[in-house]
């Protein structure tokens, strides 16, 4: 639970902050340990929007976590203890109450004698990726915490950069698609019905293209509200099923992997992420089976996640990962399996995984760049062709009448 308190600290300054504790008595004890004389203390009730989200945990962004990891690594390398480093970093988050509470809570757990991993595991303020916590656990035991934190920072920063790159790359095509659909809908719903009145007074047969456009215009004009409601309902239902139905989400992810070009990009993106984090965990000293499971947990595609989880069970039984992947019904890039097999044969799995991740990340960048190069003129052609067809269909009877 989170408790709000007001009081005076050891320097005589008034403080008004939050503290995490299992009970009110524990919160009071923690404040006494910090030499804070509290005046008021009570449980921090969740806001209305937090009740709607059914969660009070703060979802830290990869960029924030990367920055935090980097700062910690630098301070530890400088010879500063984790407790002192966290207290220094805490001053950088004066405006971010959740992060400040998180750092304060972790510091309190460390003061109580817990190690860094246990402190991260015990706190209930923010959600941390499982692979992040496991990397901390192993590296802390191996005395390479600063190195692993720096590697985690690089990985998280790279992931954040890739996500932003993909979003920005698809921003323009998405904008073009939305605008073109709105323009076409507007013309069919409002412009075409205005011109249709002219044709009603004409005693002549209309061209097929004009009849099609008029029929579409009448349909949009008569059912515009219904169409919007149906579209909104379909999108809402899709998002709901993706979140609540595992089988539905699994089917969608399976369909995505089978799409031409897009399926390859999605698969290689996931395999690159798996390879990078697996190489990091292997370097940190995490057992190989646990590495596979933890790396599988960061994957977004349920089909590939299930594939690696099932393969990990076969590795426990004594099978090689490459053989387990090759024997699976779900087929993935054969070059990936061959690379893993080579790494297992030469005992260089860590280096092979690193190379795979770099290769796939670079290959996906090239494919996305090529896709966007082809997509932009195609969208322009689609927009121009659609609007041109509607305009031509409306003008054709008028030209025919003038000639006649």
HELIX and SHEET records of a PDB file:
HELIX    1   1 UNK A   24  UNK A   33  1                                  10    
HELIX    2   2 UNK A   48  UNK A   53  1                                   6    
HELIX    3   3 UNK A   62  UNK A   77  1                                  16    
HELIX    4   4 UNK A   82  UNK A   90  1                                   9    
HELIX    5   5 UNK A   91  UNK A   93  5                                   3    
HELIX    6   6 UNK A   97  UNK A  111  1                                  15    
HELIX    7   7 UNK A  116  UNK A  122  1                                   7    
HELIX    8   8 UNK A  130  UNK A  142  1                                  13    
HELIX    9   9 UNK A  145  UNK A  186  1                                  42    
HELIX   10  10 UNK A  187  UNK A  191  3                                   5    
HELIX   11  11 UNK A  192  UNK A  200  1                                   9    
HELIX   12  12 UNK A  208  UNK A  244  1                                  37    
HELIX   13  13 UNK A  246  UNK A  258  1                                  13    
HELIX   14  14 UNK A  262  UNK A  284  1                                  23    
HELIX   15  15 UNK A  288  UNK A  297  1                                  10    
HELIX   16  16 UNK A  302  UNK A  316  1                                  15    
HELIX   17  17 UNK A  321  UNK A  327  1                                   7    
HELIX   18  18 UNK A  334  UNK A  346  1                                  13    
HELIX   19  19 UNK A  349  UNK A  403  1                                  55    
SHEET    1   A 3 UNK A  14  UNK A  20  0                                        
SHEET    2   A 3 UNK A   2  UNK A   8 -1                                        
SHEET    3   A 3 UNK A  37  UNK A  43 -1                                        
SHEET    1   B 2 UNK A  58  UNK A  59  0                                        
SHEET    2   B 2 UNK A 126  UNK A 127  1                                        
END                                                                             
